[in-house]
């Protein structure tokens, strides 16, 4: 499999890039060339779209730090950050400041990626009638993903059944050229941001084919459905979340990863792969020449080994759970092998980053059906037992399944993949010693934007004009 090549032209870099973790390269917005001078052919549009995929996989985005940021915020009782980088350490301790370099990098790179997709969408007329729907669908899929992550991390949580007029994030739908005071966009409401996300993702679902004729690592209609299932679940829209997950399962394009080795772990087979497994609905592609897997950098003991797992977390698993076999100890520290096959093995930075796996769809369908008292696709019990069977656990019996059991199975299956914080928030459960709506579980709007955009307001407890 060939990695996506980088085709980001000058027009794409409308927002300044930041150094990962601690240092900022600059604090002022940068100018970019006019899009009319940069995109003139259909080939240009397709090249910039490929650049959007590459930007999506940046180390501060889906190359790892979007997911790890959420995990570190939810780390109490599960993991600890023992590294020297100030940015991640502040996040893990929930004392992040508005000039935190790591969270600023994620914010800026996300809006950089959004700007790339906006440039693609502004030039669809250059494409023929056959290519335009695919390009539009993929660009909207990427844009919807970025807004979803931004609003989940930088805004108060979505409250099911409420107005949700709390400050979200700025919505920018046009390419950013020369930056002026007119570009000082205020924060839209959480409700409006979710409306945009759903519009983009539903457009992507309807515009894209189920089996993309290109490489399997591009977005397709089922990827859009999988992401929609996450969004609806976050909103407490359980029927819609269940239906989108069921669509992905029932199409039959994916299957749970299984080990081909005698005595091998089926669960471990889903991770540390150089190419997609049958379980990967969407994954970031890496090679030795291009791409980033920040999980390996920070989770692998043979790399930095900055994130260690608590004994308390291990004690939550059933004794025979094969997922336990993916942990390993080095001295007194415990590490997860989801991002490192085994201690002393050769670190392979070319391994892909799993974003959405089929296992999540079974868990979402099970939760949706259980809450609704329905059996669409299959029963909640059967779906949970499919997940348990792969990790060598006895099936639950009728009467043993309740919502707590479903949520616990979800935690164990998806742990260290960036889901825990958002699952705790949407179900209004405590995050360690903090309530789900604790303001320190929301990231601050970065200082560089607060300083230059007079229309931005700040989240509670952080420096800057309050909303």
Helices and strands as residue ranges (DSSP letters): G 10-12, H 35-38, H 42-56, H 65-73, E 79-81, H 86-92, H 101-121, G 124-126, H 132-154, G 181-183, H 190-207, H 221-235, H 238-251, G 268-270, E 280-284, H 294-299, E 307-309, H 311-314, G 322-326, E 327-330, E 333-336, G 337-339, E 353-357, H 358-372, H 380-390, H 403-414, H 420-426, G 439-441, H 447-452
